[in-house]
Amino acid sequence: MKTFILGVGAHKAGTTWLYNQIQNHKSFKKGLVKEMRFFKGYGTGRSRLKNKKKLSLRAQEYIKLIEEGKKNPEKYFEYFENLASDNSISHVGEITPIYCSLEINELEFIRDNLKKKNFDKKIVFLVRDPLKRILSQFSSEMKRKHFFKDWGGSSKRTSKLIKENPYLLLDKYSEKEIINLVKKSYKSNAYKIRTQYEIIIPKLFKVFEEEEIFIDFFEDMFNDEFRDRFIKFSNLKGLEMNYNEASNVGPKFKPLPEEIKSEIINFYKDTYLYMNSKFPNKTKKFWSESLSFIEQ
């Protein structure tokens, strides 16, 4: 039986880093892109591709697969079944963080079709302190909206310049303006659907078996213990990980005032309380600062 690794989030919680580790394994066959966005979010991916002057053959193949999938969603599973037909391949899959917003019936569709193709299902959901996840998402959006286009659409060039000057965001915005932008963002649906773990996690357990689900913390990922936990779960034996590799570097800004931190944390109070009830050892170890802001 071949294994299908499906990452469903969370955005800015280490999904790109994990995918980069997995894709280098000799027994793993990656899809056309890390984020296939087949069941959610393809519109965003397509618009980015259409903005490019010339599409690679890989991008053209990806667009074709998505268009065919609109007529017949089972094309997705046929595509990965074909990748897994190679005898040297034991694992296939992808990670699309926006899949965390899929509804029960959509997750059931994925489950049932993976079963039809005789895949061993491995569902991965990584979490991060909600406040820090939100600020990382905000930083990523600021990079994309205000710098990426300015620098010719080069992701490598953008990351290089940010590494040289992590606080270049302050060249465009005052501290007060950044605070106002953060306050406008964190309550939006785009942030809520990626942060409300108390909604996401129960859906996963409703659809998939407990042993098919891997939940871990961004704050506890970059070490041998995490590698061993993931290998045990995925059965991707011999997987090596580079803990020093940085992915999707975003511009920094000054720490938020305490009252703004408290405002955001308490807006997601239910998320913190849910995670603290389910994973008390890890939340108390890694999220203790944020938990101290929770209003009783």
C-alpha positions as CSV (number, residue, x, y, z in Angstrom):
1,M,0.0,0.0,0.0
2,K,1.3,3.4,-1.0
3,T,1.1,6.4,1.4
4,F,-0.5,9.8,0.7
5,I,0.7,12.7,2.8
6,L,-1.8,15.5,2.8
7,G,-0.9,18.7,4.7
8,V,-3.9,20.9,5.5
9,G,-2.1,23.8,7.3
10,A,-1.7,25.8,9.2
11,H,-0.5,28.7,7.1
12,K,2.8,30.1,8.5
13,A,3.3,27.2,10.8
14,G,6.2,25.4,9.1
15,T,4.4,23.7,6.2
16,T,6.9,24.9,3.5
17,W,9.9,23.9,5.6
18,L,8.4,20.4,6.2
19,Y,7.5,20.0,2.6
20,N,11.1,20.9,1.6
21,Q,12.4,18.1,3.9
22,I,10.0,15.5,2.5
23,Q,10.4,16.3,-1.1
24,N,14.1,15.4,-1.0
25,H,13.4,11.8,0.2
26,K,14.1,9.2,-2.5
27,S,10.9,7.4,-1.9
28,F,8.6,10.5,-2.1
29,K,7.3,11.7,-5.4
30,K,6.1,15.3,-5.3
31,G,3.3,16.8,-7.3
32,L,3.6,19.6,-9.7
33,V,3.7,22.2,-6.9
34,K,3.8,22.1,-3.1
35,E,0.4,23.7,-2.9
36,M,-1.9,22.0,-5.4
37,R,-4.8,24.1,-4.3
38,F,-7.0,21.6,-6.0
39,F,-9.9,21.7,-3.5
40,K,-9.5,25.3,-2.3
41,G,-7.7,28.4,-3.2
42,Y,-6.8,27.6,-6.8
43,G,-8.1,31.0,-7.9
44,T,-5.3,32.7,-6.1
45,G,-2.7,30.4,-7.5
46,R,-4.0,30.7,-11.0
47,S,-4.1,34.5,-11.0
48,R,-0.4,34.5,-9.9
49,L,0.5,32.2,-12.8
50,K,-1.5,34.3,-15.3
51,N,0.5,37.4,-14.3
52,K,3.7,35.7,-15.5
53,K,4.8,36.6,-19.1
54,K,5.8,33.0,-19.9
55,L,4.6,29.8,-18.3
56,S,6.8,26.8,-17.8
57,L,5.7,23.4,-19.0
58,R,5.2,22.4,-15.4
59,A,2.9,25.4,-14.8
60,Q,1.0,24.6,-18.0
61,E,0.5,21.0,-16.9
62,Y,-0.7,22.2,-13.5
63,I,-3.3,24.5,-15.0
64,K,-4.5,21.8,-17.3
65,L,-4.9,19.4,-14.4
66,I,-6.9,21.9,-12.4
67,E,-9.2,22.7,-15.4
68,E,-9.8,19.0,-15.9
69,G,-10.4,18.6,-12.2
70,K,-13.2,21.1,-12.3
71,K,-15.1,18.8,-14.6
72,N,-14.0,15.6,-12.8
73,P,-12.5,16.0,-9.3
74,E,-11.3,12.4,-9.4
75,K,-8.5,13.5,-11.7
76,Y,-6.6,14.7,-8.7
77,F,-6.5,11.1,-7.2
78,E,-5.7,9.6,-10.6
79,Y,-2.8,12.0,-11.0
80,F,-1.3,10.9,-7.7
81,E,-2.1,7.3,-8.3
82,N,0.0,7.5,-11.5
83,L,2.9,9.1,-9.5
84,A,2.7,6.3,-7.0
85,S,2.8,3.6,-9.7
86,D,6.6,3.8,-9.8
87,N,7.9,0.8,-7.8
88,S,10.6,2.9,-6.2
89,I,8.0,5.4,-4.8
90,S,6.3,4.6,-1.5
91,H,4.9,8.1,-0.7
92,V,3.2,10.9,-2.6
93,G,1.3,14.0,-1.6
94,E,1.1,17.7,-1.2
95,I,0.6,20.5,1.4
96,T,-2.0,23.2,0.8
97,P,-2.6,25.2,4.0
98,I,-5.9,26.6,2.9
99,Y,-7.3,23.1,3.0
100,C,-7.8,23.8,6.7
101,S,-11.0,25.6,5.7
102,L,-12.5,22.6,3.9
103,E,-15.9,21.5,5.1
104,I,-16.8,18.1,6.4
105,N,-18.3,16.9,3.2
106,E,-15.2,18.0,1.2
107,L,-12.8,16.2,3.6
108,E,-15.0,13.1,3.4
109,F,-14.7,13.3,-0.4
110,I,-10.9,13.3,-0.1
111,R,-11.0,10.5,2.4
112,D,-13.2,8.3,0.3
113,N,-11.3,8.8,-2.9
114,L,-7.9,8.1,-1.3
115,K,-9.4,4.9,0.1
116,K,-10.6,4.0,-3.4
117,K,-7.1,4.3,-4.7
118,N,-5.9,2.2,-1.8
119,F,-3.7,4.9,-0.3
120,D,-2.7,4.9,3.4
121,K,-3.8,8.3,4.5
122,K,-1.5,10.6,6.5
123,I,-3.1,14.0,7.4
124,V,-0.7,16.6,8.7
125,F,-1.8,19.8,10.6
126,L,0.9,22.0,12.1
127,V,-0.1,24.7,14.6
128,R,1.6,27.8,15.9
129,D,0.9,30.3,18.7
130,P,-2.1,32.2,17.2
131,L,-0.6,35.6,17.8
132,K,2.7,34.7,16.2
133,R,1.0,32.9,13.3
134,I,-1.1,36.0,12.6
135,L,1.9,38.3,12.7
136,S,3.8,36.0,10.4
137,Q,0.8,35.9,8.0
138,F,0.6,39.7,8.1
139,S,4.4,40.0,7.4
140,S,4.0,37.6,4.4
141,E,1.2,39.6,3.0
142,M,3.1,42.8,3.3
143,K,6.0,41.3,1.5
144,R,3.8,40.1,-1.3
145,K,1.7,43.2,-1.7
146,H,4.3,45.9,-1.2
147,F,7.7,44.5,-2.1
148,F,7.4,41.4,-4.3
149,K,6.0,43.4,-7.3
150,D,8.4,46.3,-6.7
151,W,11.3,44.0,-7.1
152,G,10.3,42.3,-10.3
153,G,8.4,39.3,-8.9
154,S,11.6,37.5,-7.8
155,S,11.0,35.5,-4.6
156,K,14.8,34.9,-4.2
157,R,15.6,38.5,-4.7
158,T,12.9,39.6,-2.2
159,S,14.2,37.1,0.4
160,K,17.8,38.2,-0.1
161,L,16.9,41.9,0.4
162,I,14.9,41.1,3.5
163,K,17.8,39.1,5.0
164,E,20.0,42.1,4.3
165,N,17.6,44.5,5.9
166,P,14.9,42.7,8.0
167,Y,13.2,46.0,9.0
168,L,12.8,47.4,5.5
169,L,9.1,47.5,6.1
170,L,9.7,50.5,8.3
171,D,11.0,52.3,5.2
172,K,7.4,52.4,3.9
173,Y,5.2,52.4,7.0
174,S,5.4,54.1,10.4
175,E,5.0,52.0,13.5
176,K,1.5,53.5,14.0
177,E,0.5,52.6,10.5
178,I,1.7,49.0,10.9
179,I,-0.3,48.7,14.1
180,N,-3.5,50.0,12.4
181,L,-3.0,47.5,9.5
182,V,-2.5,44.6,11.9
183,K,-5.7,45.6,13.8
184,K,-7.6,45.7,10.5
185,S,-6.3,42.3,9.5
186,Y,-6.6,39.9,12.5
187,K,-10.4,39.9,12.7
188,S,-10.8,39.2,9.0
189,N,-12.1,35.9,7.7
190,A,-8.8,35.3,5.9
191,Y,-7.1,35.2,9.3
192,K,-9.9,33.5,11.3
193,I,-10.1,30.5,9.0
194,R,-6.4,29.8,9.4
195,T,-6.2,30.4,13.1
196,Q,-9.3,28.9,14.7
197,Y,-7.8,25.5,15.5
198,E,-10.9,24.7,17.7
199,I,-12.9,24.6,14.5
200,I,-10.3,22.9,12.3
201,I,-9.1,20.1,14.5
202,P,-12.5,18.6,15.4
203,K,-13.4,18.4,11.7
204,L,-10.2,16.4,11.0
205,F,-11.0,13.9,13.8
206,K,-14.6,13.6,12.6
207,V,-13.5,12.5,9.2
208,F,-10.2,10.7,9.6
209,E,-9.0,8.0,12.1
210,E,-6.9,9.2,15.0
211,E,-3.9,7.3,13.8
212,E,-4.2,9.0,10.4
213,I,-3.7,12.5,11.9
214,F,-0.5,14.2,12.8
215,I,-0.7,17.4,14.8
216,D,2.4,19.1,16.0
217,F,3.7,22.5,17.1
218,F,5.8,24.9,15.0
219,E,7.7,25.8,18.2
220,D,8.8,22.2,18.6
221,M,9.6,21.2,15.0
222,F,13.2,22.0,14.4
223,N,14.9,19.1,16.2
224,D,15.6,15.4,16.1
225,E,12.6,14.6,18.3
226,F,10.2,16.1,15.8
227,R,12.0,14.2,12.9
228,D,11.5,11.0,14.8
229,R,7.9,11.7,15.5
230,F,7.2,12.4,11.9
231,I,9.1,9.4,10.7
232,K,7.1,7.2,13.0
233,F,3.8,8.7,11.8
234,S,4.6,8.8,8.1
235,N,6.8,5.7,7.9
236,L,9.1,7.7,5.6
237,K,12.1,5.9,6.8
238,G,15.5,7.5,6.7
239,L,14.1,11.0,6.4
240,E,16.7,13.7,7.0
241,M,15.9,17.2,8.0
242,N,17.8,20.5,7.8
243,Y,16.9,22.5,10.9
244,N,18.8,25.6,9.8
245,E,16.9,26.0,6.5
246,A,14.7,29.1,6.5
247,S,11.5,29.3,4.4
248,N,9.4,32.2,3.3
249,V,11.3,34.9,5.2
250,G,9.2,38.0,5.8
251,P,10.0,41.5,6.8
252,K,10.1,42.3,10.5
253,F,8.6,45.1,12.5
254,K,8.8,46.4,16.0
255,P,7.0,44.4,18.7
256,L,3.4,45.3,19.2
257,P,2.3,47.2,22.3
258,E,1.1,45.0,25.1
259,E,-2.5,46.2,24.8
260,I,-2.6,45.2,21.1
261,K,-1.2,41.8,21.8
262,S,-3.8,41.3,24.5
263,E,-6.6,42.4,22.1
264,I,-5.5,39.9,19.5
265,I,-5.0,37.0,21.9
266,N,-8.3,37.5,23.6
267,F,-10.1,37.7,20.3
268,Y,-8.8,34.1,19.8
269,K,-9.4,33.2,23.4
270,D,-11.4,30.1,22.5
271,T,-8.5,28.9,20.3
272,Y,-6.0,29.2,23.1
273,L,-8.3,27.6,25.6
274,Y,-9.1,24.7,23.3
275,M,-5.5,24.0,22.5
276,N,-4.6,24.3,26.2
277,S,-7.2,21.7,27.0
278,K,-6.0,19.3,24.3
279,F,-2.3,19.8,24.4
280,P,-1.6,21.3,27.9
281,N,2.1,20.3,28.1
282,K,3.0,21.9,24.9
283,T,0.9,25.1,25.2
284,K,2.2,25.7,28.7
285,K,5.8,25.2,27.5
286,F,5.6,27.1,24.2
287,W,2.7,29.5,24.4
288,S,3.0,30.5,28.1
289,E,3.6,34.2,27.3
290,S,0.5,34.5,25.2
291,L,-1.6,32.5,27.7
292,S,-0.7,35.0,30.3
293,F,-2.8,37.6,28.5
294,I,-6.0,35.5,28.5
295,E,-8.7,37.4,30.4
296,Q,-10.5,35.3,33.1
